[in-house]
Amino acid sequence: MASTTFSGPVTSTNGFVGDIKIPTYTVATAPSAAGLTGTLIYVSNGLAGAPTVAVSDGTDWISAAGTAIADS
């Protein structure tokens, strides 16, 4: 299957096929959240040691629980 890169909003009228993968990090390896507002990552230990998704608010990575990521 071909791979395509998009650089703008994408509208699908028939759904997407396949998995959507987001970058995976630990709290220690997560990049700085500065300048990445709205970026989504998966943090394998970011919710007090449990896995979570997190979004950058431009300063911190905020977990699904609404708190900054932390491994404990």
C-alpha positions, 0 to 999 in steps of 0.5 A, spaced: 500 500 500 502 506 498 504 511 503 502 519 503 504 525 507 499 530 508 500 538 510 494 540 512 487 539 514 484 532 511 477 530 510 475 523 509 468 521 507 469 514 507 473 513 514 481 511 514 483 505 513 489 502 518 492 504 525 494 511 527 500 511 531 503 517 535 510 517 538 511 513 544 516 516 550 517 515 557 517 521 562 524 521 562 525 521 554 519 526 552 521 532 548 520 539 551 513 541 550 515 548 549 513 550 542 509 544 541 502 546 543 497 541 541 502 535 539 499 529 542 504 523 544 503 516 548 507 516 555 508 509 557 509 511 564 506 518 564 500 517 569 504 516 576 507 510 572 501 508 568 501 509 561 497 515 558 496 520 552 499 527 553 498 533 549 502 539 549 500 546 552 506 549 550 509 549 557 508 542 559 505 535 557 498 534 560 496 527 561 489 524 560 487 526 567 489 533 566 495 533 570 502 534 568 506 527 566 510 524 572 512 517 573 510 517 580 
